[in-house]
Amino acid sequence: MNICLRQAEGDTTTALGLLRKHEEALLKCCFEGLVRAVGVPEWPLQATRLATRQGDQCLACRALAGLKRAEHNRTVPTAVGMAVRAAGLLHGDVDELTRTAALLATSPRPLVLATATWDLGVALLATGARKQAVTYLDDA
């Protein structure tokens, strides 16, 4: 929770430090039975977003690897969408982020769809596709 609070307050340096410090415990907690019990944890996706924004590609790749394990359950659109979204964020791939929005449109988690749609809008802004970006940002 402290990582999320620090990030929400804009203190991404401290949030990333805490994430690095507790990474092993968080990954163990998220992927030893929890995925099967309650679905896909949001934590590895947020770790990928934070690490990518802060330039820690190694940490982002490790978090993405954790999400890839959850992606094996192809019948859960949220699991697949979160894994594709993390890869899209890590690689700055607008096509993957577009695919994510389509996958998550069938997910029962509207906030996950909203944040994925926001990420797509931001990525489109970075490419200069302002009109398209505004549409996605409004949807988010």
C-alpha contacts under 8 A as a table, 3 or more apart, distances in Angstrom:
res1	aa1	res2	aa2	distance
1	M	4	C	5.15
1	M	5	L	6.20
2	N	5	L	5.02
2	N	6	R	6.05
2	N	15	A	7.61
3	I	6	R	5.26
3	I	7	Q	6.17
3	I	14	T	7.82
3	I	15	A	4.72
3	I	16	L	7.54
3	I	18	L	6.22
3	I	19	L	6.60
4	C	7	Q	5.13
4	C	8	A	6.07
4	C	15	A	7.21
5	L	8	A	5.06
5	L	9	E	6.15
6	R	9	E	5.13
6	R	10	G	6.39
6	R	11	D	5.08
6	R	12	T	6.49
6	R	14	T	6.64
6	R	15	A	5.28
7	Q	10	G	5.10
7	Q	11	D	5.38
7	Q	12	T	5.03
7	Q	14	T	8.00
7	Q	15	A	5.57
8	A	11	D	7.43
11	D	14	T	5.72
11	D	15	A	6.33
12	T	15	A	4.83
12	T	16	L	5.91
12	T	50	L	7.35
12	T	54	Q	7.54
13	T	16	L	5.24
13	T	17	G	6.24
13	T	54	Q	7.74
14	T	17	G	4.98
14	T	18	L	6.17
15	A	18	L	5.19
15	A	19	L	6.09
16	L	19	L	4.89
16	L	20	R	6.15
16	L	50	L	6.90
16	L	51	A	6.82
16	L	54	Q	7.73
17	G	20	R	5.20
17	G	21	K	6.17
18	L	21	K	4.98
18	L	22	H	6.15
19	L	22	H	5.34
19	L	23	E	5.49
19	L	47	A	7.34
20	R	23	E	5.13
20	R	59	L	7.66
21	K	24	E	7.96
22	H	25	A	5.53
22	H	26	L	6.11
23	E	26	L	5.17
23	E	27	L	6.09
24	E	27	L	5.30
24	E	28	K	6.12
25	A	28	K	5.13
25	A	29	C	6.07
26	L	29	C	5.09
26	L	30	C	6.06
27	L	30	C	5.09
27	L	31	F	6.05
27	L	44	P	7.65
27	L	63	A	7.88
27	L	66	G	7.24
28	K	31	F	5.51
28	K	32	E	5.83
29	C	32	E	5.97
29	C	34	L	7.19
30	C	33	G	7.60
30	C	34	L	5.66
30	C	35	V	6.84
30	C	41	P	6.35
30	C	43	W	7.77
31	F	34	L	5.71
31	F	35	V	5.99
31	F	66	G	7.37
32	E	35	V	7.45
33	G	36	R	5.49
33	G	37	A	6.27
34	L	37	A	4.94
34	L	38	V	5.91
34	L	39	G	7.13
34	L	40	V	7.96
34	L	41	P	7.85
35	V	38	V	5.67
35	V	39	G	4.70
35	V	40	V	5.28
35	V	41	P	6.80
35	V	70	A	6.78
36	R	39	G	5.92
38	V	41	P	7.97
39	G	79	A	7.57
40	V	70	A	6.55
40	V	78	T	7.16
40	V	79	A	5.66
41	P	44	P	6.94
42	E	45	L	5.57
42	E	46	Q	6.41
43	W	46	Q	5.18
43	W	47	A	6.08
44	P	47	A	4.88
44	P	48	T	6.11
44	P	63	A	5.01
44	P	64	L	6.80
44	P	66	G	6.75
44	P	67	L	6.36
45	L	48	T	5.04
45	L	49	R	6.29
45	L	63	A	7.05
45	L	64	L	7.24
45	L	67	L	7.23
45	L	82	M	6.66
45	L	83	A	7.63
45	L	85	R	7.95
45	L	86	A	5.82
46	Q	49	R	5.01
46	Q	50	L	6.11
47	A	50	L	5.18
47	A	51	A	5.91
47	A	59	L	7.84
47	A	60	A	6.65
47	A	63	A	6.26
48	T	51	A	5.24
48	T	52	T	5.90
48	T	59	L	7.31
48	T	60	A	4.41
48	T	61	C	7.35
48	T	63	A	5.70
48	T	64	L	6.40
48	T	86	A	6.12
48	T	89	L	7.58
48	T	90	L	7.00
49	R	52	T	5.27
49	R	53	R	6.16
49	R	60	A	7.45
49	R	86	A	7.20
49	R	89	L	6.68
49	R	90	L	7.59
50	L	53	R	5.21
50	L	54	Q	6.17
50	L	60	A	7.94
51	A	54	Q	5.08
51	A	55	G	6.01
51	A	56	D	4.86
51	A	57	Q	6.56
51	A	59	L	6.11
51	A	60	A	5.16
52	T	55	G	5.09
52	T	56	D	5.85
52	T	57	Q	6.03
52	T	60	A	5.92
52	T	89	L	7.20
52	T	90	L	5.88
53	R	56	D	7.76
56	D	59	L	5.62
56	D	60	A	6.32
57	Q	60	A	4.96
57	Q	61	C	6.04
57	Q	90	L	7.56
58	C	61	C	5.17
58	C	62	R	6.36
59	L	62	R	5.11
59	L	63	A	6.26
60	A	63	A	5.20
60	A	64	L	6.08
60	A	90	L	6.81
61	C	64	L	4.96
61	C	65	A	6.12
61	C	90	L	7.61
62	R	65	A	5.07
62	R	66	G	6.54
63	A	66	G	5.15
63	A	67	L	6.52
64	L	67	L	5.00
64	L	68	K	6.14
64	L	83	A	6.85
64	L	86	A	6.08
64	L	87	A	6.70
65	A	68	K	5.00
65	A	69	R	6.66
66	G	69	R	5.37
66	G	70	A	6.98
67	L	70	A	5.09
67	L	71	E	6.31
67	L	79	A	7.73
67	L	82	M	7.19
67	L	83	A	5.14
67	L	86	A	7.81
68	K	71	E	4.92
68	K	72	H	7.00
68	K	83	A	5.64
69	R	72	H	5.88
70	A	73	N	6.31
70	A	79	A	5.78
70	A	80	V	7.43
70	A	83	A	7.51
71	E	74	R	6.39
71	E	79	A	5.09
71	E	80	V	4.60
71	E	81	G	7.99
71	E	82	M	7.91
71	E	83	A	5.97
72	H	80	V	7.57
73	N	76	V	5.92
73	N	79	A	6.87
73	N	80	V	7.35
74	R	77	P	6.85
74	R	79	A	7.48
74	R	80	V	6.30
76	V	79	A	5.47
76	V	80	V	6.62
76	V	107	S	7.78
77	P	80	V	5.23
77	P	81	G	5.77
77	P	103	L	5.88
77	P	104	L	6.04
77	P	106	T	6.61
77	P	107	S	5.54
78	T	81	G	5.03
78	T	82	M	5.92
78	T	103	L	7.50
78	T	104	L	5.92
78	T	107	S	5.48
78	T	108	P	7.86
78	T	109	R	7.46
78	T	112	V	7.92
79	A	82	M	5.39
79	A	83	A	6.38
80	V	83	A	5.29
80	V	84	V	6.21
80	V	103	L	7.43
81	G	84	V	5.15
81	G	85	R	5.93
81	G	99	R	7.91
81	G	100	T	4.94
81	G	101	A	7.53
81	G	103	L	5.40
81	G	104	L	5.61
82	M	85	R	4.96
82	M	86	A	6.11
82	M	100	T	7.26
83	A	86	A	5.22
83	A	87	A	6.37
84	V	87	A	5.17
84	V	88	G	6.13
84	V	96	E	6.26
84	V	97	L	7.26
84	V	99	R	7.57
84	V	100	T	5.90
85	R	88	G	4.95
85	R	89	L	6.12
85	R	96	E	6.58
85	R	97	L	5.55
85	R	100	T	5.44
85	R	116	A	6.97
86	A	89	L	5.10
86	A	90	L	6.07
87	A	90	L	5.06
87	A	91	H	6.09
87	A	93	D	7.81
87	A	96	E	7.31
88	G	91	H	5.31
88	G	92	G	5.49
88	G	93	D	4.64
88	G	94	V	6.66
88	G	95	D	7.59
88	G	96	E	4.87
88	G	97	L	5.30
89	L	92	G	5.04
89	L	93	D	6.67
89	L	97	L	7.35
89	L	119	D	7.85
90	L	93	D	7.84
92	G	123	A	7.20
93	D	96	E	5.43
93	D	97	L	6.45
94	V	97	L	4.98
94	V	98	T	6.05
94	V	120	L	6.66
94	V	123	A	6.27
94	V	124	L	6.83
95	D	98	T	5.02
95	D	99	R	6.17
96	E	99	R	4.94
96	E	100	T	6.09
97	L	100	T	4.87
97	L	101	A	6.43
97	L	116	A	7.29
97	L	117	T	8.00
97	L	119	D	7.38
97	L	120	L	5.45
98	T	101	A	5.27
98	T	102	A	6.55
98	T	120	L	6.46
99	R	102	A	5.16
99	R	103	L	6.20
100	T	103	L	5.06
100	T	104	L	6.03
100	T	116	A	6.96
101	A	104	L	5.21
101	A	105	A	6.07
101	A	113	L	6.48
101	A	116	A	6.16
101	A	117	T	5.86
101	A	120	L	7.81
102	A	105	A	5.25
102	A	106	T	7.64
103	L	106	T	6.22
103	L	107	S	7.33
104	L	107	S	4.80
104	L	109	R	7.93
104	L	112	V	7.46
104	L	113	L	5.41
105	A	113	L	6.52
107	S	110	P	7.21
107	S	113	L	7.52
109	R	112	V	5.50
109	R	113	L	6.60
110	P	113	L	5.01
110	P	114	A	6.05
111	L	114	A	4.87
111	L	115	T	6.18
112	V	115	T	5.39
112	V	116	A	6.17
113	L	116	A	5.10
113	L	117	T	6.02
113	L	140	A	7.76
114	A	117	T	5.08
114	A	118	W	6.16
114	A	139	D	7.45
114	A	140	A	4.49
115	T	118	W	4.90
115	T	119	D	6.18
115	T	140	A	6.62
116	A	119	D	5.06
116	A	120	L	6.29
117	T	120	L	5.06
117	T	121	G	6.25
117	T	136	Y	5.84
117	T	137	L	6.79
117	T	139	D	7.14
117	T	140	A	5.39
118	W	121	G	5.04
118	W	122	V	6.22
118	W	136	Y	6.52
118	W	137	L	5.29
118	W	140	A	5.32
119	D	122	V	5.14
119	D	123	A	6.14
120	L	123	A	5.07
120	L	124	L	6.11
120	L	133	A	7.35
120	L	136	Y	6.92
121	G	124	L	5.09
121	G	125	L	6.23
121	G	132	Q	7.48
121	G	133	A	4.22
121	G	134	V	6.55
121	G	135	T	7.58
121	G	136	Y	5.02
121	G	137	L	5.14
122	V	125	L	5.08
122	V	126	A	6.41
122	V	133	A	6.67
122	V	137	L	7.56
123	A	126	A	5.12
123	A	127	T	6.63
123	A	133	A	7.75
124	L	127	T	5.13
124	L	128	G	6.43
124	L	129	A	5.28
124	L	130	R	6.81
124	L	132	Q	7.03
124	L	133	A	5.08
125	L	128	G	5.10
125	L	129	A	5.52
125	L	130	R	5.27
125	L	133	A	5.50
126	A	129	A	7.56
129	A	132	Q	5.63
129	A	133	A	6.00
130	R	133	A	4.93
130	R	134	V	6.06
131	K	134	V	5.31
131	K	135	T	6.54
132	Q	135	T	5.25
132	Q	136	Y	6.63
133	A	136	Y	5.27
133	A	137	L	6.10
134	V	137	L	4.97
134	V	138	D	5.96
135	T	138	D	5.24
135	T	139	D	6.27
136	Y	139	D	4.96
136	Y	140	A	6.15
137	L	140	A	5.05
